Amino acid sequence: MNNQTLKTLFNHRSIRKFKHQNLTQEQIKTLLKAAQQASTSQFEQQYSIISVTDPKQLQVIADVTGFDFVKSAGQYFLFVADQHRNEQILKSIDPNADTSNLHSTDKLLAGIHDVDFAMQAMLTAAESMGLGGVVMGSIYNDTSKIIKAFKLPQLTFPVLGLALGVPDEKSIVKPRITPSIIHYQNVYNDDINQDQLNHYDQIVHDYYQKRPSGNRSETFTHHLMSDLQNNPIRKNILPNFKKQGFLKL
């Protein structure tokens, strides 16, 4: 089976170097429409998207994430889980409406899932248009700074950043893990096939040796161990969820 949608999905790769070329308003309009057509939990559309164009705001993103390329992207989008807007809508209908459920863990997860769906739809649409991009969970490095800089009100939370633009680098598709290691029938399989994992490690090692952006000696399992040992825990995420009014139920 082969069609253009599958070609786009199977050809995904992260792009971190962009030509100095802003996206057009027509491109942005199309990308936003694609994001909005994504699945949304209970049709409640529990997210907001902020276009970050102010150089000072982009510098905040660069400082938090540690990546300066955000300042040269064609467009940077900040995706926010958002129950604040729906609370405002409900209160406008009935000032005495009980909106306590919006503070729940359930509604926080719903907002995060809505962000994930919308962001992935936007990225896939961008790639189908000949653009490239990279999803940035590194905004979690300092959610307090993001919340303050972008004036995020109660019942909102920054979830992902997305840098998009015209690619200015050649890259190859990064190989994914062997399907049999992650796909089970009916119940979870706790037995890892070591031979298959070793084979995947070799594939990843070969990928890093061949990639145009610079080679390095690394395997998948080495990457897992390195990330566990070297990356600091982002300790302020849970407290900031609560400061933003979530996790009350």
GROMACS elastic network, one bead per residue, 0.5 to 0.9 nm:
[ bonds ]
;  ai    aj funct       b0    kb
    1     6     6  0.85616   500
    2     5     6  0.83068   500
    2     6     6  0.63057   500
    2     7     6  0.71256   500
    3     6     6  0.54430   500
    3     7     6  0.62450   500
    3     8     6  0.88048   500
    4     8     6  0.61995   500
    4     9     6  0.86689   500
    4   128     6  0.83836   500
    5     8     6  0.52032   500
    5     9     6  0.63156   500
    5    10     6  0.86306   500
    5   124     6  0.87834   500
    5   128     6  0.78859   500
    6     9     6  0.50329   500
    6    10     6  0.59018   500
    6    11     6  0.82958   500
    7    10     6  0.52167   500
    7    11     6  0.59297   500
    7    12     6  0.87414   500
    8    11     6  0.52187   500
    8    12     6  0.64976   500
    8   124     6  0.70499   500
    8   125     6  0.87656   500
    8   127     6  0.66483   500
    8   128     6  0.59468   500
    9    12     6  0.55717   500
    9   124     6  0.69048   500
    9   127     6  0.85564   500
    9   128     6  0.88233   500
   10    13     6  0.89006   500
   10   173     6  0.82723   500
   11   127     6  0.88194   500
   11   172     6  0.85129   500
   11   173     6  0.63225   500
   12   124     6  0.81204   500
   12   127     6  0.75740   500
   12   132     6  0.86802   500
   12   172     6  0.89165   500
   12   173     6  0.64694   500
   12   174     6  0.84412   500
   13   132     6  0.79379   500
   13   133     6  0.81018   500
   13   134     6  0.81496   500
   13   171     6  0.71380   500
   13   172     6  0.68717   500
   13   173     6  0.53141   500
   13   174     6  0.67121   500
   14   132     6  0.70903   500
   14   133     6  0.57746   500
   14   135     6  0.77498   500
   14   171     6  0.81177   500
   14   173     6  0.85146   500
   14   174     6  0.88278   500
   15    18     6  0.75155   500
   15   132     6  0.55039   500
   15   134     6  0.55449   500
   15   163     6  0.85895   500
   15   164     6  0.81369   500
   15   165     6  0.85623   500
   15   167     6  0.64730   500
   15   168     6  0.82483   500
   15   169     6  0.73400   500
   15   170     6  0.86027   500
   15   171     6  0.77132   500
   16    69     6  0.65081   500
   16    70     6  0.82335   500
   16    73     6  0.83385   500
   16   132     6  0.83312   500
   16   133     6  0.67266   500
   16   134     6  0.63980   500
   16   163     6  0.79797   500
   16   164     6  0.87073   500
   16   167     6  0.79047   500
   16   168     6  0.84239   500
   16   169     6  0.79998   500
   17    69     6  0.65061   500
   17    72     6  0.80277   500
   17    73     6  0.77052   500
   17   133     6  0.87798   500
   17   165     6  0.85465   500
   17   166     6  0.85242   500
   17   167     6  0.62058   500
   17   168     6  0.53412   500
   17   169     6  0.59487   500
   18    21     6  0.78330   500
   18    69     6  0.76696   500
   18    72     6  0.64473   500
   18    73     6  0.56329   500
   18    74     6  0.72258   500
   18   132     6  0.81804   500
   18   133     6  0.86346   500
   18   164     6  0.80353   500
   18   165     6  0.57345   500
   18   166     6  0.54399   500
   18   169     6  0.73495   500
   19    22     6  0.85629   500
   19    72     6  0.73679   500
   19    73     6  0.74367   500
   19    74     6  0.76490   500
   19   165     6  0.71233   500
   19   166     6  0.55356   500
   19   167     6  0.61492   500
   19   168     6  0.52117   500
   19   169     6  0.88957   500
   20    72     6  0.59070   500
   20    73     6  0.70366   500
   20    74     6  0.68523   500
   20   165     6  0.83868   500
   20   166     6  0.80071   500
   20   168     6  0.89299   500
   21    24     6  0.89915   500
   21    72     6  0.81235   500
   21    73     6  0.76481   500
   21    74     6  0.54840   500
   21   165     6  0.71970   500
   21   166     6  0.68462   500
   22    72     6  0.86050   500
   22    73     6  0.72695   500
   22    75     6  0.63635   500
   22   165     6  0.71079   500
   22   166     6  0.83698   500
   23    26     6  0.81322   500
   23    27     6  0.61082   500
   23    28     6  0.65988   500
   23    73     6  0.88219   500
   23    74     6  0.50562   500
   23    75     6  0.61124   500
   23   164     6  0.83328   500
   23   165     6  0.67041   500
   23   166     6  0.82563   500
   24    27     6  0.51185   500
   24    28     6  0.62943   500
   24    29     6  0.85869   500
   24    74     6  0.87333   500
   25    28     6  0.50101   500
   25    29     6  0.60181   500
   25    30     6  0.85454   500
   26    29     6  0.50485   500
   26    30     6  0.61933   500
   26    31     6  0.86313   500
   27    30     6  0.51308   500
   27    31     6  0.61772   500
   27    32     6  0.86455   500
   27   126     6  0.84711   500
   27   129     6  0.86235   500
   28    31     6  0.50642   500
   28    32     6  0.61285   500
   28    33     6  0.85687   500
   28    75     6  0.82937   500
   29    32     6  0.52376   500
   29    33     6  0.62514   500
   29    34     6  0.87290   500
   30    33     6  0.51292   500
   30    34     6  0.62767   500
   30    35     6  0.87259   500
   30   122     6  0.88320   500
   30   125     6  0.82923   500
   30   126     6  0.88782   500
   31    34     6  0.50677   500
   31    35     6  0.62467   500
   31    36     6  0.86808   500
   31   121     6  0.83504   500
   31   122     6  0.53608   500
   31   123     6  0.80728   500
   31   125     6  0.64141   500
   31   126     6  0.66321   500
   32    35     6  0.50217   500
   32    36     6  0.61770   500
   32    37     6  0.86835   500
   32    49     6  0.85840   500
   32   118     6  0.87259   500
   32   122     6  0.68595   500
   33    36     6  0.50948   500
   33    37     6  0.62685   500
   33    38     6  0.89969   500
   33   122     6  0.82626   500
   34    37     6  0.52399   500
   34    38     6  0.68201   500
   34   118     6  0.76718   500
   34   121     6  0.59348   500
   34   122     6  0.55689   500
   34   123     6  0.89945   500
   34   124     6  0.88021   500
   34   125     6  0.64979   500
   35    38     6  0.55610   500
   35   115     6  0.89996   500
   35   117     6  0.76296   500
   35   119     6  0.62409   500
   35   120     6  0.76545   500
   35   121     6  0.51812   500
   35   123     6  0.84855   500
   35   125     6  0.84005   500
   36    39     6  0.81448   500
   36    40     6  0.85624   500
   36    45     6  0.81559   500
   36   118     6  0.62583   500
   36   121     6  0.83286   500
   36   122     6  0.85696   500
   37    40     6  0.84643   500
   37   118     6  0.76120   500
   37   121     6  0.78855   500
   38   114     6  0.81665   500
   38   117     6  0.57527   500
   38   118     6  0.53100   500
   38   119     6  0.86376   500
   38   120     6  0.84230   500
   38   121     6  0.60636   500
   38   122     6  0.86635   500
   39    43     6  0.79326   500
   39    45     6  0.87420   500
   39   114     6  0.71811   500
   39   117     6  0.62009   500
   39   118     6  0.74514   500
   40    43     6  0.52324   500
   40    44     6  0.65869   500
   40    45     6  0.55674   500
   40    46     6  0.75779   500
   40   110     6  0.83003   500
   40   111     6  0.87604   500
   40   113     6  0.78045   500
   40   114     6  0.52426   500
   40   115     6  0.86546   500
   40   117     6  0.73052   500
   40   118     6  0.81094   500
   41    44     6  0.61397   500
   41    45     6  0.69940   500
   41    46     6  0.77969   500
   41   110     6  0.60721   500
   41   111     6  0.79800   500
   41   113     6  0.75888   500
   41   114     6  0.64428   500
   42    45     6  0.79777   500
   42   110     6  0.87917   500
   43    46     6  0.84535   500
   44    47     6  0.88860   500
   44    86     6  0.79482   500
   44   111     6  0.89762   500
   44   114     6  0.89419   500
   45    48     6  0.84293   500
   45    82     6  0.84475   500
   45    86     6  0.88047   500
   45   111     6  0.78409   500
   45   114     6  0.67125   500
   45   115     6  0.89236   500
   46    80     6  0.86587   500
   46    81     6  0.61203   500
   46    82     6  0.50143   500
   46    83     6  0.57931   500
   46    84     6  0.87164   500
   46    85     6  0.80829   500
   46    86     6  0.75715   500
   46   107     6  0.85118   500
   46   110     6  0.70888   500
   46   112     6  0.81140   500
   46   113     6  0.87843   500
   46   114     6  0.61208   500
   46   115     6  0.77020   500
   47    79     6  0.70852   500
   47    80     6  0.54464   500
   47    83     6  0.73734   500
   47    85     6  0.86993   500
   47   111     6  0.58642   500
   47   112     6  0.77671   500
   47   114     6  0.62829   500
   47   115     6  0.57988   500
   47   118     6  0.85264   500
   47   156     6  0.82999   500
   48    78     6  0.83077   500
   48    79     6  0.60404   500
   48    80     6  0.51361   500
   48    81     6  0.65578   500
   48    82     6  0.60774   500
   48    85     6  0.88059   500
   48   115     6  0.79584   500
   48   156     6  0.88295   500
   49    77     6  0.63928   500
   49    78     6  0.56679   500
   49    80     6  0.61656   500
   49    81     6  0.89746   500
   49   115     6  0.87183   500
   50    76     6  0.83467   500
   50    77     6  0.55685   500
   50    79     6  0.64927   500
   50    80     6  0.78016   500
   50   150     6  0.87472   500
   51    75     6  0.72300   500
   51    76     6  0.59402   500
   51    78     6  0.64616   500
   51    79     6  0.89876   500
   52    55     6  0.82719   500
   52    57     6  0.65724   500
   52    58     6  0.63810   500
   52    75     6  0.72762   500
   52    76     6  0.53705   500
   52    77     6  0.59452   500
   52    78     6  0.70130   500
   53    56     6  0.85850   500
   53    57     6  0.72243   500
   53    58     6  0.67658   500
   53    71     6  0.87357   500
   53    75     6  0.72581   500
   53    76     6  0.71414   500
   53    77     6  0.89760   500
   54    57     6  0.52328   500
   54    58     6  0.62100   500
   54    59     6  0.86111   500
   55    59     6  0.60768   500
   55    60     6  0.87036   500
   55    71     6  0.72489   500
   56    59     6  0.50231   500
   56    60     6  0.64807   500
   56    61     6  0.89160   500
   57    60     6  0.50454   500
   57    61     6  0.65370   500
   57    62     6  0.87327   500
   57   149     6  0.72001   500
   57   150     6  0.78873   500
   58    61     6  0.50266   500
   58    62     6  0.61835   500
   58    63     6  0.85884   500
   58    68     6  0.88352   500
   58    70     6  0.67617   500
   58    71     6  0.58534   500
   58    76     6  0.81142   500
   59    63     6  0.59868   500
   59    64     6  0.85007   500
   59    68     6  0.78844   500
   59    70     6  0.83101   500
   59    71     6  0.71398   500
   60    63     6  0.50942   500
   60    64     6  0.61506   500
   60    65     6  0.85143   500
   60   145     6  0.79073   500
   60   146     6  0.75062   500
   60   149     6  0.74150   500
   61    64     6  0.52415   500
   61    65     6  0.59726   500
   61    66     6  0.80054   500
   61    67     6  0.79907   500
   61    68     6  0.85071   500
   61    70     6  0.73850   500
   61    71     6  0.86807   500
   61   139     6  0.70359   500
   61   146     6  0.75625   500
   61   161     6  0.87543   500
   62    65     6  0.53076   500
   62    66     6  0.53458   500
   62    67     6  0.50273   500
   62    68     6  0.51207   500
   62    69     6  0.76930   500
   62    70     6  0.63345   500
   62    71     6  0.73770   500
   63    66     6  0.53089   500
   63    67     6  0.72849   500
   63    68     6  0.78969   500
   64    67     6  0.81663   500
   64   138     6  0.73668   500
   64   139     6  0.60902   500
   64   140     6  0.80561   500
   64   141     6  0.59950   500
   64   142     6  0.59454   500
   64   143     6  0.84473   500
   64   145     6  0.76613   500
   64   146     6  0.78727   500
   65    68     6  0.84138   500
   65   136     6  0.79096   500
   65   137     6  0.83594   500
   65   139     6  0.54912   500
   65   140     6  0.79798   500
   65   141     6  0.64533   500
   65   142     6  0.82499   500
   66   138     6  0.81050   500
   67    70     6  0.64088   500
   67    71     6  0.86754   500
   68    71     6  0.59097   500
   68    72     6  0.77689   500
   69    72     6  0.53617   500
   69    73     6  0.64617   500
   69   163     6  0.85575   500
   70    73     6  0.52929   500
   70    74     6  0.87440   500
   70    75     6  0.83609   500
   70    76     6  0.68494   500
   70   162     6  0.89526   500
   70   163     6  0.62177   500
   70   164     6  0.87565   500
   71    74     6  0.85872   500
   71    75     6  0.87971   500
   71    76     6  0.83065   500
   72    75     6  0.83289   500
   72   165     6  0.85318   500
   73    76     6  0.65432   500
   73   133     6  0.85164   500
   73   163     6  0.59429   500
   73   164     6  0.57757   500
   73   165     6  0.52654   500
   73   166     6  0.79414   500
   74   163     6  0.75638   500
   74   164     6  0.56913   500
   74   166     6  0.67918   500
   75   162     6  0.83457   500
   75   163     6  0.61331   500
   75   164     6  0.53876   500
   75   165     6  0.63043   500
   76   161     6  0.72078   500
   76   162     6  0.57672   500
   76   164     6  0.62580   500
   76   165     6  0.86918   500
   77   160     6  0.84734   500
   77   161     6  0.57439   500
   77   162     6  0.51230   500
   77   163     6  0.64786   500
   77   164     6  0.81543   500
   78   158     6  0.71992   500
   78   159     6  0.78506   500
   78   160     6  0.61691   500
   78   162     6  0.64637   500
   78   163     6  0.88508   500
   79   115     6  0.62172   500
   79   116     6  0.86521   500
   79   118     6  0.86485   500
   79   119     6  0.73459   500
   79   157     6  0.87027   500
   79   158     6  0.61724   500
   79   159     6  0.58425   500
   79   160     6  0.52185   500
   79   161     6  0.59444   500
   79   162     6  0.77684   500
   80   111     6  0.80476   500
   80   112     6  0.78960   500
   80   115     6  0.67371   500
   80   152     6  0.86697   500
   80   156     6  0.64336   500
   80   157     6  0.54224   500
   80   159     6  0.54579   500
   80   160     6  0.71679   500
   80   161     6  0.89027   500
   81   108     6  0.72891   500
   81   109     6  0.86409   500
   81   110     6  0.82496   500
   81   112     6  0.53430   500
   81   113     6  0.83675   500
   81   114     6  0.74267   500
   81   115     6  0.61765   500
   81   155     6  0.80624   500
   81   156     6  0.54115   500
   81   157     6  0.51782   500
   81   158     6  0.63221   500
   81   159     6  0.64191   500
   82    85     6  0.64690   500
   82    86     6  0.78153   500
   82   108     6  0.83188   500
   82   111     6  0.60271   500
   82   112     6  0.85169   500
   82   115     6  0.89862   500
   82   154     6  0.89311   500
   82   155     6  0.61424   500
   82   157     6  0.67566   500
   82   158     6  0.88417   500
   83    86     6  0.53653   500
   83    87     6  0.62395   500
   83    88     6  0.87774   500
   83   102     6  0.61838   500
   83   103     6  0.80831   500
   83   107     6  0.75120   500
   83   108     6  0.78595   500
   83   111     6  0.70970   500
   83   154     6  0.84257   500
   83   155     6  0.51587   500
   83   156     6  0.61071   500
   84    87     6  0.50751   500
   84    88     6  0.62901   500
   84    89     6  0.87385   500
   84   102     6  0.82701   500
   84   153     6  0.71243   500
   84   154     6  0.63967   500
   84   156     6  0.60822   500
   85    88     6  0.50758   500
   85    89     6  0.62731   500
   85    90     6  0.87112   500
   85   155     6  0.84997   500
   85   156     6  0.88096   500
   86    90     6  0.61378   500
   86    91     6  0.85215   500
   86   102     6  0.84507   500
   87    90     6  0.51600   500
   87    91     6  0.60931   500
   87    92     6  0.85338   500
   87    99     6  0.64382   500
   87   102     6  0.73586   500
   87   155     6  0.85367   500
   88    91     6  0.51320   500
   88    92     6  0.60990   500
   88    93     6  0.87490   500
   89    92     6  0.51729   500
   89    93     6  0.65518   500
   89    94     6  0.88184   500
   90    93     6  0.52159   500
   90    94     6  0.61872   500
   90    95     6  0.76079   500
   90    97     6  0.66470   500
   90    98     6  0.87612   500
   90    99     6  0.76800   500
   91    96     6  0.68794   500
   91    97     6  0.60619   500
   91    98     6  0.86997   500
   91    99     6  0.82500   500
   92    95     6  0.60828   500
   93    96     6  0.89562   500
   93    97     6  0.80615   500
   94    97     6  0.52235   500
   95    98     6  0.88379   500
   96    99     6  0.88649   500
   98   101     6  0.77933   500
   99   102     6  0.57053   500
   99   103     6  0.77814   500
  100   103     6  0.56083   500
  100   104     6  0.74010   500
  100   248     6  0.83893   500
  100   249     6  0.81999   500
  101   104     6  0.53151   500
  101   105     6  0.88034   500
  101   106     6  0.82902   500
  101   107     6  0.72149   500
  101   248     6  0.86324   500
  101   249     6  0.72212   500
  102   105     6  0.85024   500
  102   106     6  0.82502   500
  102   107     6  0.56072   500
  102   108     6  0.77007   500
  102   155     6  0.75580   500
  102   245     6  0.88412   500
  102   246     6  0.77451   500
  102   249     6  0.89729   500
  103   106     6  0.83787   500
  103   107     6  0.67400   500
  103   108     6  0.72753   500
  103   155     6  0.68803   500
  103   244     6  0.89895   500
  103   245     6  0.58258   500
  103   247     6  0.60559   500
  103   248     6  0.55970   500
  103   249     6  0.66151   500
  104   107     6  0.53356   500
  104   108     6  0.63473   500
  104   109     6  0.87482   500
  104   245     6  0.86576   500
  104   246     6  0.57948   500
  104   248     6  0.53768   500
  105   108     6  0.50264   500
  105   109     6  0.62020   500
  105   110     6  0.85525   500
  105   246     6  0.65172   500
  105   248     6  0.71257   500
  105   249     6  0.61837   500
  106   109     6  0.52944   500
  106   110     6  0.61985   500
  106   111     6  0.87601   500
  106   247     6  0.83260   500
  106   249     6  0.82059   500
  107   111     6  0.61454   500
  107   112     6  0.85754   500
  107   246     6  0.82604   500
  107   247     6  0.88319   500
  108   111     6  0.52164   500
  108   112     6  0.63055   500
  108   113     6  0.86853   500
  108   155     6  0.83318   500
  108   156     6  0.86972   500
  108   157     6  0.86900   500
  108   241     6  0.86735   500
  108   246     6  0.64902   500
  108   247     6  0.74326   500
  109   112     6  0.50009   500
  109   113     6  0.60565   500
  109   114     6  0.84912   500
  110   113     6  0.51306   500
  110   114     6  0.61193   500
  110   115     6  0.86448   500
  111   114     6  0.50654   500
  111   115     6  0.62803   500
  111   116     6  0.87352   500
  111   156     6  0.86891   500
  111   157     6  0.88311   500
  112   115     6  0.51070   500
  112   116     6  0.63170   500
  112   117     6  0.88306   500
  112   157     6  0.85845   500
  112   159     6  0.66610   500
  113   117     6  0.62657   500
  113   118     6  0.86052   500
  114   117     6  0.52619   500
  114   118     6  0.61475   500
  114   119     6  0.84736   500
  115   118     6  0.51959   500
  115   119     6  0.58963   500
  115   120     6  0.84468   500
  115   159     6  0.71650   500
  115   160     6  0.77194   500
  116   119     6  0.52548   500
  116   120     6  0.61094   500
  116   121     6  0.85409   500
  116   159     6  0.83734   500
  116   160     6  0.80515   500
  117   120     6  0.53596   500
  117   121     6  0.61853   500
  117   122     6  0.86742   500
  118   121     6  0.51667   500
  118   122     6  0.61935   500
  118   123     6  0.86729   500
  119   122     6  0.50990   500
  119   123     6  0.61623   500
  119   124     6  0.86174   500
  119   135     6  0.83251   500
  119   160     6  0.80524   500
  119   161     6  0.86808   500
  119   162     6  0.75316   500
  120   123     6  0.50682   500
  120   124     6  0.60789   500
  120   125     6  0.84409   500
  120   135     6  0.87952   500
  121   124     6  0.52416   500
  121   125     6  0.60845   500
  121   126     6  0.85504   500
  122   125     6  0.50763   500
  122   126     6  0.60700   500
  122   127     6  0.86662   500
  123   127     6  0.62293   500
  123   128     6  0.86097   500
  123   131     6  0.87859   500
  123   132     6  0.78440   500
  123   133     6  0.69017   500
  123   134     6  0.82094   500
  123   135     6  0.83545   500
  123   162     6  0.79688   500
  123   164     6  0.79604   500
  124   127     6  0.51494   500
  124   128     6  0.62095   500
  124   129     6  0.87201   500
  125   128     6  0.50614   500
  125   129     6  0.63969   500
  125   131     6  0.86911   500
  126   129     6  0.50850   500
  126   130     6  0.66414   500
  126   131     6  0.51794   500
  126   132     6  0.65658   500
  126   133     6  0.78348   500
  126   164     6  0.75707   500
  126   165     6  0.84830   500
  127   130     6  0.51479   500
  127   132     6  0.55068   500
  127   133     6  0.77815   500
  128   131     6  0.72193   500
  129   132     6  0.87554   500
  130   166     6  0.74476   500
  130   167     6  0.84525   500
  131   164     6  0.68728   500
  131   165     6  0.55409   500
  131   166     6  0.50225   500
  131   167     6  0.64061   500
  132   163     6  0.83796   500
  132   164     6  0.57060   500
  132   165     6  0.56459   500
  132   166     6  0.60822   500
  132   167     6  0.55355   500
  133   162     6  0.68604   500
  133   163     6  0.52985   500
  133   165     6  0.63332   500
  133   166     6  0.84160   500
  133   167     6  0.78775   500
  134   161     6  0.83539   500
  134   162     6  0.58584   500
  134   163     6  0.55185   500
  134   164     6  0.68527   500
  135   138     6  0.88557   500
  135   160     6  0.68669   500
  135   161     6  0.59132   500
  135   163     6  0.67457   500
  135   164     6  0.89866   500
  136   139     6  0.65346   500
  136   140     6  0.88934   500
  136   160     6  0.57169   500
  136   162     6  0.58755   500
  136   163     6  0.76477   500
  137   140     6  0.60401   500
  137   141     6  0.83216   500
  137   159     6  0.71368   500
  137   160     6  0.52166   500
  137   161     6  0.65154   500
  137   162     6  0.88735   500
  138   141     6  0.55054   500
  138   142     6  0.84048   500
  138   160     6  0.79215   500
  138   161     6  0.80058   500
  139   142     6  0.63892   500
  139   143     6  0.64885   500
  139   146     6  0.72901   500
  139   158     6  0.76358   500
  139   159     6  0.76361   500
  139   160     6  0.67184   500
  139   161     6  0.67876   500
  140   143     6  0.51858   500
  140   144     6  0.88527   500
  140   146     6  0.85188   500
  140   158     6  0.79409   500
  140   159     6  0.76188   500
  140   160     6  0.82138   500
  140   234     6  0.68682   500
  140   236     6  0.86218   500
  140   237     6  0.71005   500
  141   233     6  0.88342   500
  141   234     6  0.60047   500
  141   235     6  0.89733   500
  141   236     6  0.86193   500
  141   237     6  0.87333   500
  142   145     6  0.55436   500
  142   146     6  0.66379   500
  142   147     6  0.88537   500
  142   234     6  0.76482   500
  142   236     6  0.74247   500
  142   237     6  0.81979   500
  143   147     6  0.59706   500
  143   148     6  0.84849   500
  143   157     6  0.82724   500
  143   158     6  0.70703   500
  143   236     6  0.72261   500
  143   237     6  0.66857   500
  143   240     6  0.72876   500
  144   147     6  0.51771   500
  144   148     6  0.61844   500
  144   149     6  0.85559   500
  144   236     6  0.76411   500
  144   237     6  0.84545   500
  144   240     6  0.69381   500
  145   148     6  0.51844   500
  145   149     6  0.59508   500
  145   150     6  0.84885   500
  146   149     6  0.51865   500
  146   150     6  0.60463   500
  146   151     6  0.81939   500
  146   152     6  0.81643   500
  146   158     6  0.72461   500
  147   150     6  0.55763   500
  147   151     6  0.58343   500
  147   152     6  0.50702   500
  147   153     6  0.79810   500
  147   156     6  0.86951   500
  147   157     6  0.72859   500
  147   158     6  0.70809   500
  148   151     6  0.50984   500
  148   152     6  0.66675   500
  149   152     6  0.79873   500
  152   155     6  0.84862   500
  152   156     6  0.61717   500
  152   157     6  0.71508   500
  152   158     6  0.81974   500
  152   244     6  0.86050   500
  153   156     6  0.59651   500
  153   157     6  0.84472   500
  153   244     6  0.72233   500
  154   157     6  0.82646   500
  154   243     6  0.78058   500
  154   245     6  0.56809   500
  154   246     6  0.84364   500
  155   241     6  0.86650   500
  155   244     6  0.54140   500
  155   245     6  0.53637   500
  155   246     6  0.63932   500
  156   241     6  0.86846   500
  156   244     6  0.64161   500
  156   245     6  0.81520   500
  156   246     6  0.85470   500
  157   240     6  0.84161   500
  157   241     6  0.71383   500
  157   244     6  0.70358   500
  158   161     6  0.82345   500
  164   167     6  0.85644   500
  165   168     6  0.88471   500
  167   170     6  0.78287   500
  169   212     6  0.83957   500
  169   213     6  0.76302   500
  170   211     6  0.86769   500
  170   212     6  0.64304   500
  170   213     6  0.73186   500
  171   174     6  0.87646   500
  171   211     6  0.64941   500
  171   212     6  0.60618   500
  171   213     6  0.68164   500
  172   207     6  0.83097   500
  172   210     6  0.87296   500
  172   211     6  0.63179   500
  172   212     6  0.76747   500
  173   176     6  0.89760   500
  173   207     6  0.86617   500
  173   211     6  0.89912   500
  174   204     6  0.77329   500
  174   207     6  0.69084   500
  174   208     6  0.86899   500
  174   211     6  0.89383   500
  175   178     6  0.88836   500
  175   200     6  0.84637   500
  175   203     6  0.72527   500
  175   204     6  0.65531   500
  175   207     6  0.74571   500
  176   179     6  0.82096   500
  176   200     6  0.83377   500
  176   204     6  0.84872   500
  177   180     6  0.85201   500
  177   181     6  0.71107   500
  177   182     6  0.76642   500
  177   197     6  0.81586   500
  177   200     6  0.64075   500
  177   201     6  0.89405   500
  177   220     6  0.86937   500
  178   181     6  0.56165   500
  178   182     6  0.73067   500
  178   183     6  0.89931   500
  178   196     6  0.71237   500
  178   197     6  0.76816   500
  178   199     6  0.87964   500
  178   200     6  0.66392   500
  179   182     6  0.55005   500
  179   183     6  0.57726   500
  180   183     6  0.52098   500
  180   184     6  0.71138   500
  180   193     6  0.87372   500
  180   196     6  0.85728   500
  181   184     6  0.79000   500
  181   189     6  0.86877   500
  181   191     6  0.88308   500
  181   192     6  0.66377   500
  181   193     6  0.72045   500
  181   196     6  0.78210   500
  181   197     6  0.78992   500
  182   189     6  0.87200   500
  183   188     6  0.87388   500
  183   189     6  0.86407   500
  184   187     6  0.65305   500
  184   188     6  0.61675   500
  184   189     6  0.62677   500
  185   188     6  0.75017   500
  185   189     6  0.82648   500
  189   192     6  0.78521   500
  191   194     6  0.89004   500
  192   195     6  0.88258   500
  192   196     6  0.82684   500
  192   197     6  0.76236   500
  193   196     6  0.54168   500
  193   197     6  0.62881   500
  193   198     6  0.87304   500
  194   198     6  0.60141   500
  194   199     6  0.84550   500
  195   198     6  0.51026   500
  195   199     6  0.61537   500
  195   200     6  0.86474   500
  196   200     6  0.61915   500
  196   201     6  0.86021   500
  197   200     6  0.50349   500
  197   201     6  0.61525   500
  197   202     6  0.87178   500
  197   220     6  0.87349   500
  197   221     6  0.84634   500
  198   202     6  0.63851   500
  198   203     6  0.87749   500
  198   221     6  0.88872   500
  199   202     6  0.52000   500
  199   203     6  0.64209   500
  199   204     6  0.88333   500
  200   204     6  0.62127   500
  200   205     6  0.85102   500
  200   219     6  0.82126   500
  200   220     6  0.74862   500
  201   204     6  0.51721   500
  201   205     6  0.60967   500
  201   206     6  0.86283   500
  201   218     6  0.83129   500
  201   220     6  0.53572   500
  201   221     6  0.68005   500
  201   222     6  0.85841   500
  202   206     6  0.61369   500
  202   207     6  0.85544   500
  202   219     6  0.67768   500
  202   220     6  0.86144   500
  203   206     6  0.51597   500
  203   207     6  0.62025   500
  203   208     6  0.88487   500
  203   219     6  0.80595   500
  203   220     6  0.89841   500
  204   208     6  0.63558   500
  204   209     6  0.86811   500
  204   218     6  0.72555   500
  204   219     6  0.53852   500
  204   220     6  0.62340   500
  205   208     6  0.53550   500
  205   209     6  0.63779   500
  205   210     6  0.88636   500
  205   216     6  0.81131   500
  205   217     6  0.62300   500
  205   218     6  0.53409   500
  205   220     6  0.78102   500
  206   209     6  0.50605   500
  206   210     6  0.62769   500
  206   211     6  0.86766   500
  206   217     6  0.85298   500
  206   218     6  0.87802   500
  206   219     6  0.86695   500
  207   210     6  0.52474   500
  207   211     6  0.59860   500
  207   215     6  0.83016   500
  208   211     6  0.54937   500
  208   212     6  0.89261   500
  208   214     6  0.76490   500
  208   215     6  0.50446   500
  208   216     6  0.55051   500
  208   217     6  0.65984   500
  208   218     6  0.68560   500
  208   219     6  0.83604   500
  209   212     6  0.88046   500
  209   214     6  0.77536   500
  209   216     6  0.58561   500
  209   217     6  0.67407   500
  209   218     6  0.86437   500
  210   213     6  0.88247   500
  210   214     6  0.79425   500
  210   215     6  0.62988   500
  210   216     6  0.89580   500
  211   214     6  0.60660   500
  211   215     6  0.60255   500
  212   215     6  0.74158   500
  218   221     6  0.84040   500
  218   222     6  0.61605   500
  218   223     6  0.67064   500
  219   222     6  0.51093   500
  219   223     6  0.61333   500
  219   224     6  0.87408   500
  220   223     6  0.50498   500
  220   224     6  0.63508   500
  220   225     6  0.88195   500
  221   224     6  0.50549   500
  221   225     6  0.63259   500
  221   226     6  0.85624   500
  222   225     6  0.52121   500
  222   226     6  0.60159   500
  222   227     6  0.85145   500
  223   226     6  0.50782   500
  223   227     6  0.60269   500
  223   228     6  0.85329   500
  224   227     6  0.52935   500
  224   228     6  0.62535   500
  224   229     6  0.87488   500
  225   228     6  0.51566   500
  225   229     6  0.62246   500
  225   230     6  0.84903   500
  226   229     6  0.52351   500
  226   230     6  0.57641   500
  226   231     6  0.78639   500
  227   230     6  0.54121   500
  227   231     6  0.54233   500
  227   232     6  0.88798   500
  228   231     6  0.62281   500
  228   232     6  0.84372   500
  229   232     6  0.81515   500
  231   234     6  0.89117   500
  232   235     6  0.84949   500
  233   236     6  0.88360   500
  234   237     6  0.62923   500
  234   238     6  0.89733   500
  235   238     6  0.70870   500
  235   239     6  0.79454   500
  236   239     6  0.54380   500
  236   240     6  0.59546   500
  236   241     6  0.85887   500
  237   240     6  0.51902   500
  237   241     6  0.62089   500
  237   242     6  0.88677   500
  238   241     6  0.51023   500
  238   242     6  0.65973   500
  238   243     6  0.87825   500
  239   242     6  0.52191   500
  239   243     6  0.62011   500
  239   244     6  0.86956   500
  240   244     6  0.60088   500
  240   245     6  0.85657   500
  240   246     6  0.87493   500
  241   244     6  0.52660   500
  241   245     6  0.66531   500
  241   246     6  0.54811   500
  241   247     6  0.70155   500
  242   245     6  0.51098   500
  242   247     6  0.59827   500
  242   248     6  0.74889   500
  243   246     6  0.73478   500
  245   248     6  0.71381   500
  246   249     6  0.80160   500
